Amino acid sequence: MPRNRRLTAVATAVAALSVLATACTGQSSNTATDDPNKEVTLNFWHGWSAPSEAKAIEENIARFEKAHPNIKVKVTGNMTDDKINQALRAGGDKAPDVVSSFTTDSVGKFCNSGAFTDLNPFLQKSGVDKTKVFPKTLLEYTQFKGNQCTLPLLHDAYGLVYNKDAFKAAGITEPPKTWSQFAEAAQKLTKTNGDSYDQLGIMPTYHGYETTPMRLAAQWSPKYFAADGKSNLAKDPAFASMLTAQKDLVDKLGGYEKLEKFRNTFGDEWSSEHPFHKGQVAMQIDGEWRAAMAKEAGVTFEIGTAPLPVPDDQVADYGKGYLSGTIMGIASGSKKQNAAWELVKYMTTDTEAVVAFANAIHNVPSTLAALESPNLQVTPEFKTFIDIARHPKSNTTPAQADGGTYQLTFQDFAYGVEKGAVADVPAGLATTDQQIDTDIAKAK
């Protein structure tokens, strides 16, 4: 899903949800009594805003209404989590019954606060075995402590998008599979120009659009929390290894200050002015949408896609990546939950609906059946991300009671490391663990 709607950071959603959490107390009882066969109108709020995406939603809803002629759906698009949360708190007939959000990091709070109802009873009543419908990782990021308060609605896989022409000019014959190969390729692809660059192999800093600490850490298969629920950053060597490797790449490509100065010349991530489109960078850490967007921007070079490289000692796991996506849930305050479930079930589990939506907005399908569907439109560039989504070692950041706050804490620490402001990474990770544990305890 092109992310002109995904709010730049988890921070906005975290702030909004902290308000919601104080307003929603207790869990939904899941005692829906409405008759889904009666005439009813559902309020469905989502975040898509681009005309092509809004059209795709409307087409999906039209198919649903044709199959369920008694249920009408009033669609409201371009809704941020902040607006959704305000409406859920206010309640009433105009509040949404069904919600779609781009912020998977908020699932823990959605579930923990009782803002969304637990969908397990609805799944069971409908005879839907969620473990046979959805990939394991997607189920993990749509539930919290057994409360399946959301379901996946399409998802994203992150990999490497690269300029094949630049690779050829640099004598690189294939995309890098290991981190050492990645660092070597990035240096070969970099053409300096005084205190700037004519071409940068890759922008390695964490402010470089989709290059976040969480996306990179996924290649190390990290374990964010121990079995006792405590933050595990200092005890899992994956985190220190990733941070050290990224800092080393920053230094090799010119240092933090020089890179950030160049990054400040970049155009908007969602426009034709993106640095990959303009040839300012030869490689880009990005999602499945980038290759199509680059083609639409009229790039003159050939585009390649590949999984992100893995640590040298994990080459057997090459092909994995970070996964996230869109979630869909039912407002616990809705008095139309059985009818709302019919809509959620259709949009998240119906293979035809999921494939049609994925084709329309160039996202990775969220069900096992849709991933295998012969009707799924798969270009060579897109297939890379389908394969990443299927990889058994692909992973995501786990849901927590504080939503994405723990990720922001880790991210802030990572910013300090790449700047060279952290002298002792292991000690800093231990302090970060303490802060994360404190924040989560307060959220419970």
C-alpha positions in Angstrom: 0.0 0.0 0.0 1.7 3.2 -1.0 2.3 4.9 2.4 1.1 8.4 1.7 -1.5 7.5 4.4 0.7 5.7 6.8 1.5 8.4 9.4 5.2 8.9 9.6 5.7 7.2 12.7 4.3 4.9 15.1 4.5 8.0 17.5 1.3 9.6 16.2 -0.7 6.4 16.7 0.9 5.7 20.1 -0.1 9.2 21.3 -3.7 8.8 20.0 -4.1 5.3 21.5 -2.8 6.4 24.9 -5.9 8.6 25.0 -8.1 5.8 23.9 -6.7 3.4 26.5 -7.9 5.6 29.3 -11.4 5.8 27.9 -11.9 2.0 27.2 -11.9 -0.1 30.2 -12.5 -3.9 30.3 -12.7 -6.3 27.5 -15.7 -6.8 25.1 -18.0 -9.5 26.3 -18.6 -10.7 22.7 -22.3 -11.2 23.4 -23.4 -9.9 20.0 -27.2 -10.4 19.6 -28.0 -8.5 16.4 -29.5 -10.5 13.5 -27.1 -10.3 10.5 -29.9 -11.2 8.2 -31.9 -8.1 8.9 -31.7 -4.8 7.0 -28.7 -2.9 8.5 -26.2 -0.2 7.6 -22.6 -0.5 8.8 -20.2 2.3 9.2 -16.8 1.3 7.8 -13.8 3.6 8.3 -10.4 3.1 6.6 -7.2 5.0 5.9 -6.8 4.7 2.2 -6.9 8.1 0.3 -5.5 7.7 -3.2 -8.2 7.6 -5.8 -7.2 4.2 -7.1 -7.2 2.7 -3.6 -10.6 4.3 -2.7 -12.0 2.8 -5.9 -10.6 -0.6 -5.0 -12.4 -0.4 -1.6 -15.6 0.6 -3.2 -15.4 -2.3 -5.7 -14.8 -4.7 -2.8 -17.8 -3.3 -0.9 -20.0 -3.5 -3.9 -19.2 -7.2 -4.2 -19.9 -7.7 -0.6 -23.3 -5.9 -0.8 -24.2 -8.0 -3.8 -23.6 -11.2 -1.7 -25.3 -9.7 1.3 -28.2 -7.6 0.0 -29.5 -6.8 3.4 -26.3 -5.2 4.6 -25.4 -1.7 3.3 -22.0 -0.3 4.0 -21.3 3.4 4.5 -17.6 3.9 3.7 -15.5 6.7 5.1 -11.9 6.9 3.9 -8.7 8.8 4.7 -9.3 8.2 8.4 -6.2 8.5 10.7 -6.0 6.5 13.9 -6.5 9.7 15.8 -9.8 10.4 14.2 -10.9 6.8 14.6 -10.1 6.8 18.2 -12.0 10.0 18.9 -15.0 8.5 17.2 -14.8 5.3 19.2 -14.6 7.2 22.4 -17.6 9.4 21.5 -19.7 6.4 20.4 -23.2 6.8 18.9 -24.7 6.0 15.6 -22.1 7.8 13.6 -19.1 5.9 15.2 -17.5 3.2 13.0 -18.7 -0.4 13.4 -15.7 -1.7 11.4 -12.3 -0.2 11.2 -9.2 -0.7 9.1 -5.9 0.7 10.3 -2.3 0.7 8.9 -0.8 0.7 12.4 -0.1 -2.9 13.3 2.1 -1.6 16.2 -1.2 -0.5 17.9 -2.7 -4.0 18.1 -1.6 -4.5 21.6 -3.4 -1.4 22.8 -6.4 -2.1 20.6 -6.8 -5.5 22.3 -5.7 -4.6 25.8 -7.9 -1.5 26.0 -11.0 -3.3 24.7 -11.4 -0.8 21.9 -11.9 -3.7 19.4 -13.8 -6.9 20.2 -12.2 -10.3 20.3 -12.9 -12.0 17.0 -12.1 -15.6 18.2 -15.8 -16.3 19.0 -16.8 -15.1 15.6 -14.2 -17.2 13.9 -15.3 -20.3 15.8 -19.0 -19.7 15.2 -18.2 -19.4 11.4 -16.0 -22.5 11.4 -13.0 -20.5 10.3 -9.7 -22.1 11.4 -7.5 -19.0 11.4 -4.3 -21.1 11.5 -5.2 -22.6 8.2 -6.3 -19.3 6.6 -3.5 -16.8 7.6 0.3 -17.1 7.7 1.6 -17.5 11.2 3.4 -14.1 11.3 0.3 -12.3 10.4 -1.7 -13.9 13.2 1.1 -12.9 15.6 0.8 -9.2 14.8 -3.0 -9.1 14.8 -3.6 -10.5 18.3 -2.4 -9.9 21.8 -2.2 -12.5 24.5 -4.8 -14.7 22.8 -7.2 -11.9 22.1 -7.6 -11.8 18.3 -9.0 -8.3 18.2 -8.0 -7.7 14.6 -7.4 -9.8 11.4 -5.0 -9.2 8.6 -6.2 -7.2 5.5 -3.3 -7.4 3.0 0.2 -7.0 4.2 3.7 -5.7 3.3 7.0 -7.4 3.0 10.2 -5.5 3.0 13.2 -6.2 0.8 15.8 -4.6 -1.5 15.0 -2.7 -4.6 18.0 -1.9 -6.8 19.1 -0.2 -10.0 20.3 -3.0 -12.4 22.0 -0.6 -14.7 24.1 0.8 -11.8 24.9 -2.7 -10.7 26.2 -3.5 -14.2 28.3 -0.4 -14.3 29.9 -1.3 -11.0 30.6 -4.9 -12.1 28.1 -6.4 -9.6 26.4 -9.4 -11.2 23.8 -10.3 -8.5 22.2 -8.7 -5.4 24.1 -9.2 -2.2 23.0 -12.1 0.1 25.1 -11.4 3.1 25.8 -8.2 5.1 29.5 -8.2 4.1 28.5 -8.5 0.4 25.9 -5.7 1.0 28.5 -3.4 2.5 30.9 -4.1 -0.3 28.2 -3.5 -3.0 27.1 -0.2 -1.3 30.7 1.1 -1.4 31.2 0.0 -5.1 28.0 1.8 -6.1 28.9 5.0 -4.3 30.3 7.9 -6.3 31.4 10.8 -4.1 31.5 14.4 -5.2 33.4 16.5 -2.6 31.3 16.7 0.5 28.3 15.1 -1.3 27.6 12.3 -3.7 26.8 11.8 -7.4 25.4 8.4 -6.5 25.1 6.7 -3.1 25.0 2.9 -2.9 22.3 3.0 -0.3 21.1 5.5 2.4 21.9 3.5 5.5 20.7 5.9 8.2 17.5 5.2 10.1 15.8 8.3 8.8 16.1 7.0 5.3 12.4 6.3 4.7 11.8 2.6 5.3 15.2 1.9 6.7 14.2 1.6 10.3 16.0 -0.3 13.1 13.1 -2.8 13.2 13.3 -3.6 9.5 17.0 -4.2 9.7 16.9 -6.2 12.9 14.5 -8.6 11.3 17.4 -10.0 9.2 19.0 -11.1 12.4 15.8 -12.9 13.6 15.7 -11.1 16.9 13.8 -11.9 20.0 12.4 -8.7 21.5 11.1 -10.2 24.7 12.1 -13.2 26.9 9.8 -15.9 28.0 9.0 -13.9 31.2 7.8 -10.9 29.1 10.9 -8.8 29.9 12.6 -6.8 27.2 15.4 -8.8 25.7 17.5 -6.4 23.7 20.7 -6.7 25.8 20.6 -10.5 26.1 19.9 -11.3 22.5 23.2 -10.6 20.5 21.1 -10.0 17.4 20.5 -6.4 18.4 24.1 -5.4 19.2 25.2 -7.1 16.0 22.7 -5.2 13.8 23.4 -1.9 15.4 27.2 -2.4 15.0 26.9 -3.5 11.4 24.7 -0.5 10.5 27.0 1.9 12.2 30.0 0.4 10.4 28.2 0.9 7.0 27.4 4.5 7.9 31.1 5.1 8.6 32.2 3.3 5.4 29.8 5.4 3.2 31.1 8.8 4.5 29.9 9.1 8.0 26.6 10.2 9.6 26.9 14.0 9.1 27.8 13.7 5.4 25.0 11.1 4.8 22.4 13.2 6.6 23.4 16.3 4.6 22.8 14.3 1.4 19.6 12.8 2.7 18.2 16.3 3.3 18.3 16.9 -0.5 15.9 14.0 -1.1 12.4 14.4 -2.4 9.2 13.1 -0.9 9.0 9.3 -0.5 5.7 9.1 -2.3 6.5 11.3 -5.3 8.5 11.0 -8.5 11.2 12.9 -6.6 12.1 9.9 -4.6 16.0 9.5 -4.6 15.8 6.0 -6.1 13.6 7.3 -8.9 16.1 10.0 -9.6 19.2 7.8 -9.4 20.6 9.4 -6.3 20.7 6.0 -4.6 21.3 2.7 -6.3 19.7 0.5 -3.7 16.7 1.1 -1.5 15.2 -0.8 1.5 11.5 -0.8 0.7 8.2 -2.6 0.3 6.5 -4.3 -2.6 5.1 -1.1 -3.9 8.4 0.6 -4.8 9.1 -1.1 -8.1 5.7 -0.3 -9.5 5.9 3.3 -8.2 9.4 3.7 -9.8 8.0 2.5 -13.2 5.1 4.9 -12.9 7.6 7.7 -12.2 9.2 6.9 -15.6 12.6 5.7 -14.5 14.9 4.9 -17.4 16.9 2.1 -15.7 16.0 -1.5 -15.2 14.7 -2.3 -11.7 15.6 -5.4 -9.7 14.3 -6.7 -6.4 15.7 -9.1 -3.9 15.4 -10.0 -0.2 17.5 -8.0 2.2 20.9 -9.5 3.0 21.3 -11.5 6.2 24.2 -11.7 8.6 27.1 -13.7 7.2 26.5 -16.5 9.7 22.8 -16.8 8.7 23.2 -17.2 4.9 21.1 -20.4 5.0 18.1 -18.1 6.0 18.5 -15.7 3.1 15.1 -14.8 1.7 13.5 -13.7 5.0 12.4 -10.2 5.8 10.2 -7.9 7.9 6.5 -8.2 7.6 3.7 -5.8 8.6 0.4 -4.7 7.1 -3.2 -3.5 7.4 -5.5 -4.7 10.2 -9.2 -4.9 10.4 -11.4 -5.1 13.5 -14.9 -4.5 15.0 -15.5 -1.7 17.4 -16.5 -3.2 20.8 -19.2 -0.5 21.2 -20.9 -1.5 18.0 -24.4 -2.8 18.3 -24.2 -4.5 14.9 -21.3 -6.9 15.6 -22.7 -10.0 13.9 -23.4 -8.0 10.7 -20.0 -6.3 11.1 -18.4 -9.8 11.3 -19.9 -10.7 7.9 -18.0 -7.7 6.4 -14.8 -8.5 8.2 -15.0 -12.2 7.3 -15.6 -11.3 3.6 -12.8 -8.8 3.3 -10.2 -10.8 5.2 -10.9 -14.4 4.4 -12.7 -14.6 1.0 -10.0 -15.5 -1.5 -11.6 -13.7 -4.4 -12.0 -10.5 -2.4 -8.5 -10.6 -1.0 -6.9 -11.3 -4.4 -9.0 -8.6 -6.2 -8.0 -6.0 -3.5 -4.3 -7.1 -3.6 -4.2 -6.8 -7.4 -5.8 -3.3 -7.3 -3.4 -1.7 -4.8 -0.3 -3.8 -5.4 0.0 -5.3 -1.9 0.8 -8.8 -0.8 -2.3 -10.9 -0.1 -2.9 -11.8 3.5 -4.3 -15.4 3.2 -2.5 -18.6 2.3 -5.1 -19.3 -0.4 -4.8 -15.9 -2.0 -1.0 -16.2 -2.1 -1.4 -19.3 -4.2 -4.3 -18.0 -6.3 -3.8 -18.2 -10.1 -5.7 -14.9 -10.3 -3.0 -13.0 -8.4 -1.1 -10.7 -10.7 2.6 -11.3 -10.1 5.3 -9.5 -11.9 8.9 -10.7 -11.5 9.6 -7.7 -9.2 6.5 -8.4 -7.1 7.3 -12.2 -6.8 10.3 -11.4 -4.6 8.0 -10.0 -2.0 5.5 -12.8 -2.3 8.5 -15.2 -1.6 9.6 -13.0 1.4 6.0 -13.2 2.8 6.1 -17.0 2.5 9.5 -17.5 4.0 9.3 -19.3 7.3 11.9 -17.1 9.0 10.3 -13.8 8.0 9.2 -12.0 11.2 7.7 -8.9 12.7 7.7 -6.8 15.9 5.5 -8.4 18.5 2.4 -6.8 19.9 2.7 -5.2 23.4 0.4 -3.5 25.9 2.1 -0.2 25.2 1.5 -0.5 21.4 4.6 0.7 19.6 6.2 2.7 22.4 8.9 0.0 23.0 9.8 0.3 19.3 10.2 4.1 19.6 12.4 3.6 22.6 14.6 1.1 20.7 14.6 3.4 17.7 15.7 6.4 19.8 18.6 4.4 21.1 19.6 3.3 17.6 19.7 7.0 16.5 22.3 7.6 19.1 24.3 4.6 18.1 24.5 5.6 14.4 25.5 9.2 15.4 28.4 7.8 17.4 26.9 9.1 20.6 26.9 5.7 22.3 30.2 4.5 23.7 29.0 1.2 25.1 26.2 -0.5 23.1 25.6 -3.5 25.4 25.3 -1.2 28.4 23.0 1.1 26.4 20.8 -1.8 25.4 20.5 -2.8 29.1 19.3 0.7 30.0 16.9 0.6 27.1 15.5 -2.7 28.3 14.8 -1.1 31.7 12.9 1.8 30.1 10.8 -0.6 27.9 9.9 -2.8 30.9 8.8 0.3 32.9 6.7 1.6 30.0 4.9 -1.7 29.5 4.3 -2.1 33.2 2.6 1.3 33.2 0.4 0.4 30.2 -1.0 -2.8 31.7 
